[in-house]
Structures are given as structure tokens and as C-alpha cells.
Amino acid sequence: AIFQNFIASDGFLDSYLKIKNIIVLNKMAQEEALASNHFLNLEKKLNIRLLYNPINMEGKIVDTEKVKNLKSRYGDYVIMVARFSYPHKDQYTVVDAMKVLKEKYGLLKNVVFLGDGPERKKVEQYAREVDMYKQCFFVGSHDDVQNYYAAAKMLVHSSIAFEGFPLILVEAMYYDIPVVSTDTIVGPREVLGSGKYGLLCNIKDPYMMADNIYKLYSDDDAYAHYVSMGKQRREDFTYDKIGAQLSQIIKELL
């Protein structure tokens, strides 16, 4: 946090004033930096530019046979791709949401958790305790994440803590699956355009998450709409587009 750094140490401010140019990865960071300019009444204003991280999945070849096998094994499943590190990533709420989906709507679907981390064993135990272990598949980390995206029905992203810029959401869009995400302070809201490009739900709210998941399973028009909007949004994160923006920034500096 730039403003916090300014307050914590004069050294940070001196460094920034020497550099003068800062690139941030999300709008909130940009607004914070601009506010710092104003609040500190700097004589030499910092140049604050927003530049998203690009995504390139073109080199990841989809194995159609593996996609077929994944669909056969897990059905039209929900996928969450994240490290098990609560509260930064909140797999517990996803487990609860799938339980609500079953009990409220009578819809029995599987969720595949792709990733590993220190919290994995605890989440597995929790799934057992709430009688959802048979619908929760903990497959660990895989290099061929593209196959799991391609086989999935939708992506669910759940976290509680601050997100920088979760490119996982854009990766899902690349493989034409819609996104349901918690509305974390920074990140998902910006990627999903406050709900324009995907469905947002409150943090630690399995009922709202389950409602959004059910909507995508039960409403073909809504599903197709968010797939289409995801295709539109992912174009904002291509290497060509971000590269052109970076080249323009470099030209202005020179």
C-alpha cells in the first residue's frame, strides 16, 4: 500500500520521488496513489499509471481425451483453482455453498479443488464433517490446469482477504466458462466489472454463492450470457493489448 509506505518511512517517499513513475495493477491502488499525491501536497507529483497483468494461455494445449475423462469422472462440475491458505482463499464457503445447492435446490453437483497448501487437510476434514466429502474432490496441483478448465461447468473463486488481481478469473473466461466470485475488496469486482462479466456474492455467504451457482446451472440464457461477456472481458488482458499500453508508457518516459 503506497500511502501506508509513505506514512511508515520517509525513505519510501524519497524513493518514489526519485522514480516519479509508478505502475499499479488495479484501480484501487491507482486511486490510493493519486490520493497520496493530493494529501501529501507533493511538489513533484507522481505519475500513476494503471497496467493490468496480461494472460497468455495459447501455449497450453487442451487434451480432448483428458477433458472427456474428467467430465466422465466428475460430471458438469464446479472448479476452484487456488492455494489452500485461509483466509486468503476460502474453500470452506465453497463446500458450504455446494451443500446449500444440494439441500435448498436438490441439485447434487461436484466441486473440484485444484491446488495445494497448508489448509488442505483441514478443508478435507471439514467436508467430511458436513457430509459433503463425496461431492468434493481434492486433486492437488496440476500443470495441465487448462484441461480442468475446459472440462468444468463454471469457476468459483472464494476469498476473504485482499486480492491483488486474480488472473484465475480471466483464465476461466479464456476457456469459456462463467465465473462466480466473492466480492473481495480488490480484484474480483474489477475483473468482473461489478457483476457485468460474472456473478459476485458476499464474502463468507454460502447461500448467495449457491444461488449464483444454481442460476448458472438452471438458466441456459444466463449461462450463455456470462460466457459471452467473459469472452468480451478477456480481450482486455491479452499480451498484445497490455504490451501496446506498456510500449506507450515507455515512449512517454523517453
URQUICOR-V509821 format. One record per helix or strand. SS is the DSSP state (~ for helix, > for strand). FROM is the first residue (numbers start at 1). TO is the last residue. If there is no record, write none. Layout:
BEGIN
ss:SS from:FROM to:TO
ss:SS from:FROM to:TO
END
This chain:
BEGIN
ss:~ from:2 to:8
ss:~ from:10 to:19
ss:> from:21 to:24
ss:~ from:27 to:40
ss:> from:47 to:50
ss:> from:55 to:55
ss:~ from:64 to:74
ss:> from:78 to:81
ss:~ from:91 to:105
ss:> from:111 to:114
ss:~ from:120 to:129
ss:~ from:133 to:135
ss:> from:136 to:140
ss:~ from:145 to:151
ss:> from:154 to:157
ss:~ from:168 to:174
ss:> from:178 to:182
ss:~ from:188 to:191
ss:~ from:193 to:195
ss:> from:199 to:201
ss:~ from:206 to:218
ss:~ from:220 to:237
ss:> from:238 to:238
ss:~ from:239 to:253
END
